[in-house]
Amino acid sequence: MDASRLIVTRTPLRVSLVGGGTDLPAFYRREGGAVLSTTIDRYVYVTVKRHSELFFEPVRVNYSRSEQVERIDELENNIARECLRFLGVDPPVYISTVGDVPASTGLGGSSAFAVGLLNALHSYKGERASAGQLAEEACHIEIDVLGERIGKQDQYAAAYGGLNLLSFKPDGGVTVEHLRIPGDRLREFFQSVLMFWTGHQRDASAVLSEQDDRTDLNLESLRRMRDQARDLHRALGAGEIDIEGIGRLLDRGWRMKRELAGSITTPLIDGWYDAAMAAGALGGKLCGAGGGGFLMFVVPPDRQAAVRSALGDLFELPVGHESHGSQLVAPFHHG
């Protein structure tokens, strides 16, 4: 391995618009699931290089903390450890990651890290991996190896990028239908999107575990949420829905989703949501599994000042569209 080679990947975060929760196996293995999601211009960056023998530790992984260990098996960062094991990458190795938003905020950051790290490690080994390969490998590591009770939408969104209908088949297969809509309509949509940070982080696996356990009780709601994703995909592709229609559909989807499990929302989150709707939002949702993270609203530009005022205590995160999935943005050589 070339000691001077530095690999850097950039992997987008995502917002699932409708259908979230139907990508859990307890549902899609019986009924088939569907999620309409889009990636945004906020990212997870991963750096991989051969670690210098001048350092006493053969393995270093930097994230919100720094781990310096002798063996890969000693790493406490589960995703880093299992990605290295899975691809057979031996020490000495250095990994560093940084994201545009904190972890556990409902934008798919953990899976974006897994996809971005796998992409970087394949490049480190001199290999190229397709988007489908990266998504499936990330699913394998997070779900099969680590036993996380999560769905498959985040890994596929991060690997493929763009606005996609993700369909989850009963046999475990996933199809990705990229939605190409005119640039002016895409800009109009994102100019109507406001994102607010609730200040609360949450464990997606814990929230999704509760939802997973209640699949039988929620079967009819999950079917409607899956069908919403398919209907919105078709309507967007045909140009049959405007911003107001999208907002109303998101509102209906959120009101269904929050009934799936008690941990999905809180009185505080409901209060913020109701305040935004009263101020002129057309619809919205809490991003991710629930319990915290980011609130997203669809708001016409002439009502945005009122919504911002109603949610004045919350930090606003400006976002735009990202059409690409995980990308190799460098190798660099030095020296």
Residue pairs with C-beta under 8 A, 6 or more apart in sequence:
1 50
1 124
2 50
2 333
3 49
3 50
3 52
4 333
4 334
4 335
5 49
5 50
5 124
5 331
5 332
5 333
6 47
6 48
6 49
6 330
6 331
6 332
6 333
6 334
7 47
7 48
7 49
7 120
7 123
7 124
7 328
7 330
7 331
8 45
8 46
8 47
8 120
8 328
8 329
8 330
8 331
8 332
9 45
9 46
9 116
9 117
9 119
9 120
9 123
9 326
9 327
9 328
9 329
10 43
10 44
10 45
10 116
10 326
10 327
10 329
11 43
11 44
11 45
11 46
11 112
11 113
11 115
11 116
11 119
11 158
11 325
11 326
11 327
12 39
12 40
12 41
12 42
12 43
12 112
12 157
12 158
12 161
12 322
12 324
12 325
12 326
13 39
13 40
13 42
13 43
13 44
13 99
13 100
13 101
13 107
13 108
13 109
13 112
13 158
14 37
14 38
14 39
14 40
14 107
14 108
14 112
14 153
14 154
14 157
14 158
15 37
15 38
15 39
15 40
15 107
15 195
15 287
15 296
15 319
16 35
16 36
16 37
16 153
16 157
16 287
16 288
17 36
17 37
17 38
17 229
17 232
17 246
17 250
17 253
17 285
18 35
18 36
18 225
18 228
18 229
18 232
18 249
18 250
18 253
19 33
19 34
19 35
19 36
19 225
19 226
19 228
19 229
19 253
20 35
20 37
20 151
20 153
20 225
20 257
20 288
20 289
21 27
21 151
21 208
21 211
21 222
21 225
21 257
21 260
22 28
22 31
22 33
22 34
22 35
22 168
22 222
22 225
22 226
22 229
23 33
23 35
23 151
23 152
23 153
23 166
23 168
24 33
24 149
24 150
24 151
24 208
24 211
24 212
24 215
25 151
25 172
26 212
26 215
27 33
27 215
27 219
27 222
27 226
28 168
28 169
28 170
29 170
29 172
30 170
31 170
31 219
31 222
31 223
31 226
32 167
32 168
32 169
32 170
32 226
33 151
33 167
33 168
33 222
33 226
34 165
34 166
34 167
34 168
34 226
34 227
34 229
34 230
34 233
35 151
35 153
35 165
35 166
35 168
35 229
36 163
36 164
36 165
36 166
36 179
36 229
36 232
36 233
37 153
37 157
37 163
37 164
37 166
38 157
38 162
38 163
38 164
38 321
39 157
39 158
39 161
39 162
39 163
39 321
39 322
39 323
39 324
39 325
40 107
40 319
40 320
40 321
40 322
41 319
41 320
41 321
41 322
42 99
42 100
42 101
42 107
42 317
42 319
43 99
43 100
43 112
43 322
44 97
44 98
44 99
44 100
44 109
44 112
44 113
44 116
45 97
45 98
45 99
45 116
46 95
46 96
46 97
46 113
46 116
46 117
46 119
46 120
47 94
47 95
47 96
47 97
47 120
48 93
48 94
48 95
48 117
48 120
48 121
48 123
48 124
49 93
49 94
49 124
50 92
50 93
50 94
51 57
51 58
51 59
51 60
51 91
51 92
51 93
51 94
52 92
52 94
53 92
55 68
55 92
56 68
57 68
57 69
57 70
58 69
58 70
58 71
58 91
58 92
58 93
59 67
59 68
59 69
59 70
59 71
59 72
59 74
59 75
59 91
59 92
59 93
59 94
60 66
60 67
60 68
60 93
60 94
60 95
61 67
61 75
61 77
61 80
61 94
61 95
61 96
62 95
62 96
62 97
63 77
63 80
63 96
63 97
63 98
64 103
67 75
67 76
67 77
69 75
70 91
71 91
72 81
72 84
72 85
72 89
72 90
72 91
73 81
73 85
75 81
75 84
78 146
79 110
79 113
79 114
79 117
79 141
79 142
79 146
80 95
80 117
82 141
82 145
82 146
83 114
83 117
83 118
83 121
83 141
84 93
84 121
86 118
86 137
86 140
86 141
86 145
87 118
87 121
87 122
87 125
89 121
89 124
89 125
93 124
95 117
95 120
97 113
97 116
97 117
99 109
99 112
99 113
101 107
101 109
101 197
101 294
101 317
102 109
102 201
103 109
103 110
103 201
104 110
104 201
104 202
104 203
104 204
104 292
104 293
105 197
105 201
105 287
105 288
105 292
105 293
105 294
106 202
106 204
106 286
106 287
106 288
106 289
106 290
106 292
106 293
106 294
107 287
107 288
107 293
107 294
108 153
108 154
108 157
108 158
108 288
110 142
110 154
110 204
111 138
111 142
111 150
111 154
111 155
111 157
111 158
112 154
112 158
112 326
114 138
114 141
114 142
114 155
114 158
115 134
115 135
115 138
115 155
115 158
115 159
115 325
115 326
116 158
116 326
118 129
118 134
118 137
118 138
118 141
119 129
119 134
119 326
119 327
119 328
120 328
122 128
122 129
122 134
123 328
123 331
129 137
131 159
131 160
131 161
131 176
131 325
131 326
132 159
132 176
134 155
134 159
134 325
134 326
135 152
135 155
135 156
135 158
135 159
135 160
135 174
136 155
136 174
138 155
138 158
138 159
139 152
139 155
142 148
142 150
142 155
143 150
143 152
148 205
149 205
149 208
149 209
149 212
150 204
150 205
150 208
150 289
151 168
151 208
152 166
152 168
152 174
153 166
153 168
156 164
156 166
156 174
156 176
157 164
157 166
157 325
158 325
158 326
159 325
159 326
160 176
160 178
160 325
161 322
161 323
161 324
161 325
161 326
162 178
162 179
162 322
162 323
162 324
162 325
163 178
163 179
163 181
163 186
163 236
163 321
164 176
164 177
164 178
164 179
165 176
165 177
165 179
165 229
165 230
165 233
166 174
166 175
166 176
166 177
167 174
167 175
167 177
168 174
169 175
177 233
179 233
179 236
179 237
181 236
181 237
181 239
185 239
186 321
187 321
188 243
189 243
189 246
189 298
190 319
190 320
190 321
191 301
192 243
192 247
192 282
192 298
192 299
192 300
192 301
193 296
193 297
193 298
193 299
193 319
194 281
194 296
194 297
194 299
194 304
194 307
194 308
194 316
195 287
195 294
195 295
195 296
195 297
195 316
195 317
195 318
195 319
196 272
196 294
196 295
196 296
196 297
196 311
196 314
196 315
196 316
196 317
197 293
197 294
197 314
197 315
197 316
197 317
198 268
198 269
198 272
198 286
198 292
198 293
198 294
198 295
198 314
199 292
199 314
199 315
200 266
200 291
200 292
200 293
201 292
201 293
202 288
202 289
202 290
202 291
202 292
202 293
203 291
204 288
204 289
206 263
206 291
207 261
207 263
207 264
207 289
207 290
207 291
208 289
210 261
210 262
210 263
211 218
211 260
211 261
211 264
211 289
214 260
214 261
215 222
218 259
218 260
221 256
221 257
221 259
221 260
222 260
224 256
225 253
225 256
225 257
228 249
228 252
228 253
231 249
232 241
232 246
232 249
234 240
235 241
235 245
241 249
243 282
243 298
243 300
244 282
244 300
246 282
246 283
246 298
247 281
247 282
247 283
247 284
247 298
247 299
248 282
248 283
249 283
250 282
250 283
250 284
250 285
250 296
250 298
251 277
251 282
251 283
251 284
252 283
253 285
254 273
254 283
254 284
254 285
254 286
257 264
257 285
257 290
258 264
258 265
258 270
258 286
258 290
261 290
263 290
263 291
264 286
264 289
264 290
264 291
265 286
265 290
265 291
266 291
269 286
269 292
269 295
272 295
272 311
272 314
273 284
273 286
273 295
275 310
275 311
276 284
276 295
276 297
276 299
276 307
276 310
276 311
277 283
277 284
278 310
279 303
279 306
279 307
279 309
279 310
279 311
280 299
280 300
280 303
280 306
280 307
281 297
281 298
281 299
281 303
281 307
282 297
282 298
282 299
282 300
283 297
283 298
284 295
284 296
284 297
284 298
285 295
285 296
286 292
286 293
286 294
286 295
286 296
287 293
287 294
287 295
287 296
288 294
294 317
295 311
295 314
297 307
299 307
308 316
